[in-house]
Amino acid sequence: MFTLRHNVVKQGHKNIADFTRLLVTTLLATSISACVALGPQQEPEPVEAEEPQEEVVTIPPPPDSLTPSQRVRKALQQLEQGDYENARLQLTWALQEKPTLQIATNLLQQMDVDPIDYLGMKSFFYDVEPGDSLSIIAKKFLNDPLKFVVLARYNKLENPSKLAPGQRIRVPGVMPERKRIKPKPKPKQPEPVALPQAPVEATPSPATTAEQTALTAEPVVEESEPEPTRPPAMETTPMAATEVTEEPPQQQAEQTVEEAPVAMTVEEALSSARGLHGEGNLSAAIYLLENESSQHPDSKELQKLLAGYYDEHADQLINRGELNDARITLEKLIILDSSDDQAINKLILVEDRIEAGKLLLAAQDQQSAGNLEQAYRTYGQVLTYDPDNQIAKDSQLIVRDQLTDSYHRRAMQLFRKQELDDAIGFWDKILELNPNHSLAPGYKARALEMKQQLQKIEPGG
């Protein structure tokens, strides 16, 4: 009985184990089938963030037919009033017509840069004086009157023209030291003459009576060395010392007070400036007028004479080839009189010649390095800025002849190999550079004729 029950229980355990194994196997198979059916899981592709598109600014066409110099003058007037939007339009239109206009590029740059990055964080305070303008302050401390634009933004001034005396503004940099006027040297006084000292009365002793009698009969002066530490004035009598030290207090005060320079009148300044100009010292005349104009800011006569001297000085600098100094002088003139179209046109001409000088150096370097094609193009750019540049004209002709000779040699090599199309291409380049070339037209014609003959010989030709 026991054996039978034991067998029944054992058989039941076996059935349960078999069922469990079957169930696990079925679940594993089901999961594998599901994985196969679904396939490998692909990771979702990252969504690329759209790059912000740059805003396209459409510049409207100009409503008038002003010249580039007139647009610059108008932009300067608008910038002085804080009208940046219309000034930007005028400068952009000026650059569209003349892309090399440096003054317009500089003004636009000042409108776009960060003022602190451009001028620096370090600054000092300056109290506006009567007659000051932002351009005068920019010229005084930044050495460029046209930097009044970025200086206005540096101080967050909405209208640069409304600058009041006593107003405090920030100026970048370190405050320059003020020049001190040296005091007038004191006049040398004559050294007081020492008076003879009165003899000191004393009761003579019997021993010295004979000596005094001998000294009275034949006096002998004994020389004594002066004490080195005692000044000569101390070797005088009390009366002489009193005369030296008792100086009137008012006279002492006058000698210690620094003398202030006396400002000229307008008539004196004009007369002195004309005198210096007549002597041929134009720079000194300009320096005098600049100083006196700050003392008399309302004098139109001083400003008019200074403007004329600026223009004359700029012409002299241009003739001497000192173009950077000429540009600075013309900028001062334009700030002084922004309605002077002739000065603006002259400034544009100077900037063109400065750019031409830079390109000329680049072309000469390219020519020395053997980059003849690039040098030829750069010499051409020089002549667009400065059509009368004789050095660029002569150098471009030399480079042209070198180029045409090189092209002709290569064309002949191709012609001998009967690579006629390439040879004709080089002769076309020669004729483009020099239509009057002596060899290119004839060889090109022979190459064209040979090409036609070869086409007839070829099958189907």
WOTA-V972105 format. One record per residue. SS is DSSP state (~ for helix, > for strand, _ for the rest). PSI is psi in radians with two decimals (999 if undefined). OMEGA is omega as a letter, one per 20 degrees, with the letter a starting at -180 (* if undefined). Layout:
ss psi omega
SS PSI OMEGA
SS PSI OMEGA
//
This chain:
ss psi omega
_ -0.84 r
~ -0.72 r
~ -0.71 r
~ -0.79 a
~ -0.70 a
~ -0.69 r
~ -0.66 r
~ -0.77 r
~ -0.75 a
~ -0.71 r
~ -0.63 r
~ -0.71 r
~ -0.66 r
~ -0.70 r
~ -0.69 a
~ -0.72 r
~ -0.72 r
~ -0.69 a
~ -0.69 a
~ -0.79 r
~ -0.69 r
~ -0.73 a
~ -0.77 r
~ -0.73 r
~ -0.73 r
~ -0.74 a
~ -0.71 r
~ -0.75 r
~ -0.71 a
~ -0.75 a
~ -0.68 r
~ -0.72 r
~ -0.69 a
~ -0.70 r
~ -0.72 r
~ -0.70 a
~ -0.70 a
~ -0.51 a
_ 3.04 a
_ 2.37 a
_ 2.16 r
_ 2.40 r
_ 2.48 r
_ 2.37 r
_ 2.36 r
_ 2.47 r
_ 2.05 a
_ 2.32 r
_ 2.38 a
_ 2.28 r
_ 2.43 r
_ 2.24 a
_ 2.38 r
_ 2.40 a
_ 2.17 a
_ 2.06 a
_ 2.12 r
_ 2.13 r
_ 2.10 r
_ 2.70 r
_ 2.61 a
_ 2.46 a
_ -0.05 a
_ -3.13 a
_ 0.86 r
_ 2.68 r
_ 2.84 r
~ -0.67 r
~ -0.65 r
~ -0.62 r
~ -0.68 r
~ -0.77 r
~ -0.75 r
~ -0.67 r
~ -0.68 r
~ -0.74 r
~ -0.69 r
~ -0.65 r
~ -0.62 r
~ -0.48 r
_ -0.03 a
_ 0.25 a
_ 1.38 a
~ -0.59 a
~ -0.89 a
~ -0.55 r
~ -0.67 r
~ -0.71 r
~ -0.80 a
~ -0.74 a
~ -0.64 r
~ -0.74 r
~ -0.66 r
~ -0.70 r
~ -0.53 r
~ -0.65 r
~ -0.59 a
_ 1.56 a
_ -0.31 a
_ 0.20 a
_ 1.71 a
~ -0.64 a
~ -0.64 r
~ -0.70 r
~ -0.74 a
~ -0.74 a
~ -0.71 r
~ -0.66 r
~ -0.71 r
~ -0.47 r
~ -0.33 a
~ -0.46 a
_ 2.81 r
_ 2.13 a
~ -0.66 a
~ -0.71 r
~ -0.61 a
~ -0.71 a
~ -0.33 r
_ 2.74 a
_ -0.61 a
_ 2.29 a
> 3.01 r
> 2.88 a
> 2.48 r
> 2.26 r
> 2.13 a
_ 2.30 r
_ 2.79 r
_ 2.35 a
_ -0.14 r
_ 2.55 r
_ 2.92 a
~ -0.57 r
~ -0.62 r
~ -0.72 r
~ -0.70 r
~ -0.68 r
~ -0.65 a
~ -0.74 a
~ -0.45 a
~ -0.04 r
_ 0.43 r
_ 1.87 a
~ -0.43 a
~ -0.15 r
~ 0.24 r
~ -0.38 a
~ -0.94 a
~ -0.49 r
~ -0.63 r
~ -0.72 r
~ -0.55 r
~ -0.60 a
_ 0.08 r
_ 0.77 r
_ 2.12 a
_ -0.58 a
_ 1.70 a
_ -0.41 a
_ -0.38 a
_ 1.26 r
_ 2.06 a
_ 2.53 r
_ 2.41 a
_ -0.23 r
_ 2.41 a
> 2.22 r
> 2.84 r
> 2.35 r
> 2.25 a
> 2.60 r
_ -2.77 a
_ 2.39 a
_ 2.20 r
_ 2.61 r
_ 2.41 r
_ 2.44 r
_ 2.24 r
_ 2.43 r
_ 2.21 a
_ 2.42 r
_ 2.66 r
_ 2.27 a
_ 2.51 a
_ 2.44 r
_ 2.47 r
_ 2.29 r
_ 2.53 r
_ 2.46 r
_ 2.34 a
_ 2.52 r
_ 2.27 a
_ 2.22 r
_ 2.57 r
_ 2.40 a
_ 2.46 r
_ 2.45 r
_ 2.49 r
_ 2.12 a
_ 2.36 r
_ 2.74 a
_ 1.98 a
_ 2.50 r
_ 2.80 a
_ -0.48 a
_ -0.48 a
_ -0.05 a
~ -0.73 r
~ -0.68 r
~ -0.71 r
~ -0.64 r
~ -0.72 r
~ -0.69 r
~ -0.62 r
~ -0.66 a
~ -0.73 a
_ 1.56 a
_ 2.43 r
_ 2.19 a
_ 2.13 r
_ 2.22 r
_ 2.25 r
_ 2.43 r
_ 2.36 r
_ 2.58 r
_ 2.27 a
_ -0.47 a
_ -0.09 a
_ 2.14 r
_ 2.76 a
~ -0.60 a
~ -0.42 a
~ -0.19 a
~ 0.22 r
_ 3.05 r
_ 2.83 r
~ -0.57 r
~ -0.74 r
~ -0.72 r
~ -0.63 r
~ -0.64 a
~ -0.56 a
~ -0.80 a
~ -0.46 a
_ 1.43 r
_ 2.47 a
_ 2.30 r
~ -0.61 a
~ -0.68 r
~ -0.67 r
~ -0.71 a
~ -0.67 a
~ -0.57 a
~ -0.46 a
~ -0.29 a
_ 2.31 r
_ 2.38 a
_ 2.22 r
_ 2.46 r
_ 2.44 a
_ 2.18 a
_ 2.49 r
_ 2.72 r
_ 2.93 a
~ -0.73 a
~ -0.71 r
~ -0.70 r
~ -0.76 r
~ -0.75 a
~ -0.74 a
~ -0.72 a
~ -0.73 r
~ -0.62 r
~ -0.77 r
~ -0.69 r
~ -0.71 r
~ -0.51 r
_ -0.04 a
_ 0.16 a
_ 1.31 a
~ -0.66 a
~ -0.73 r
~ -0.65 r
~ -0.70 r
~ -0.76 a
~ -0.74 r
~ -0.78 a
~ -0.62 r
~ -0.74 r
~ -0.76 a
~ -0.47 r
~ -0.60 r
~ -0.49 r
~ -0.49 a
_ 1.25 a
_ -0.32 a
_ 0.02 a
_ 1.91 r
~ -0.53 a
~ -0.74 r
~ -0.76 a
~ -0.67 a
~ -0.76 r
~ -0.69 r
~ -0.70 r
~ -0.72 r
~ -0.69 r
~ -0.62 r
~ -0.81 a
~ -0.74 r
~ -0.72 a
~ -0.67 r
~ -0.72 r
~ -0.73 r
~ -0.74 r
~ -0.68 r
~ -0.76 a
~ -0.51 r
~ -0.08 r
_ 0.18 r
_ 1.30 a
~ -0.64 a
~ -0.73 r
~ -0.64 r
~ -0.68 r
~ -0.76 r
~ -0.74 a
~ -0.72 r
~ -0.60 r
~ -0.69 r
~ -0.71 r
~ -0.72 a
~ -0.67 r
~ -0.66 r
~ -0.64 a
_ 1.60 a
_ -0.09 r
_ 0.07 a
_ 1.64 r
~ -0.61 a
~ -0.69 r
~ -0.68 r
~ -0.74 r
~ -0.66 r
~ -0.66 r
~ -0.72 r
~ -0.72 r
~ -0.73 r
~ -0.75 r
~ -0.64 r
~ -0.71 a
~ -0.58 r
~ -0.78 r
~ -0.66 r
~ -0.66 r
~ -0.69 r
~ -0.76 r
~ -0.59 r
~ -0.75 r
~ -0.70 r
~ -0.72 r
~ -0.68 r
~ -0.66 r
~ -0.72 r
~ -0.68 r
~ -0.72 r
~ -0.56 a
_ -0.06 r
_ 0.13 r
_ 1.32 a
~ -0.72 a
~ -0.77 r
~ -0.68 r
~ -0.68 r
~ -0.76 r
~ -0.67 a
~ -0.66 r
~ -0.62 r
~ -0.66 r
~ -0.65 r
~ -0.76 a
~ -0.37 r
~ -0.58 r
~ -0.66 a
_ 1.48 a
_ -0.38 a
_ 0.24 a
_ 1.79 a
~ -0.58 r
~ -0.75 r
~ -0.67 r
~ -0.88 a
~ -0.74 a
~ -0.65 r
~ -0.62 r
~ -0.71 r
~ -0.79 r
~ -0.65 r
~ -0.78 r
~ -0.66 r
~ -0.70 r
~ -0.80 a
~ -0.65 r
~ -0.75 r
~ -0.77 r
~ -0.69 a
~ -0.69 r
~ -0.75 r
~ -0.64 r
~ -0.69 r
~ -0.68 r
~ -0.74 r
~ -0.63 a
~ -0.72 r
~ -0.53 r
_ 0.04 a
_ 0.48 r
_ 1.32 a
~ -0.67 a
~ -0.77 r
~ -0.67 r
~ -0.77 r
~ -0.63 r
~ -0.71 r
~ -0.66 r
~ -0.53 r
~ -0.71 r
~ -0.69 r
~ -0.79 a
~ -0.46 r
~ -0.68 r
~ -0.68 a
_ 1.62 a
_ -0.35 a
_ 0.38 r
_ 2.42 a
_ -0.46 a
_ -0.58 a
~ -0.77 a
~ -0.74 a
~ -0.78 a
~ -0.62 r
~ -0.71 r
~ -0.72 r
~ -0.68 r
~ -0.68 r
~ -0.69 r
~ -0.75 r
~ -0.63 r
~ -0.69 r
~ -0.71 r
~ -0.72 r
~ -0.61 r
~ -0.57 r
~ -0.61 a
~ -0.66 a
_ 2.56 a
_ 2.35 a
_ 0.07 a
_ 999 *
//
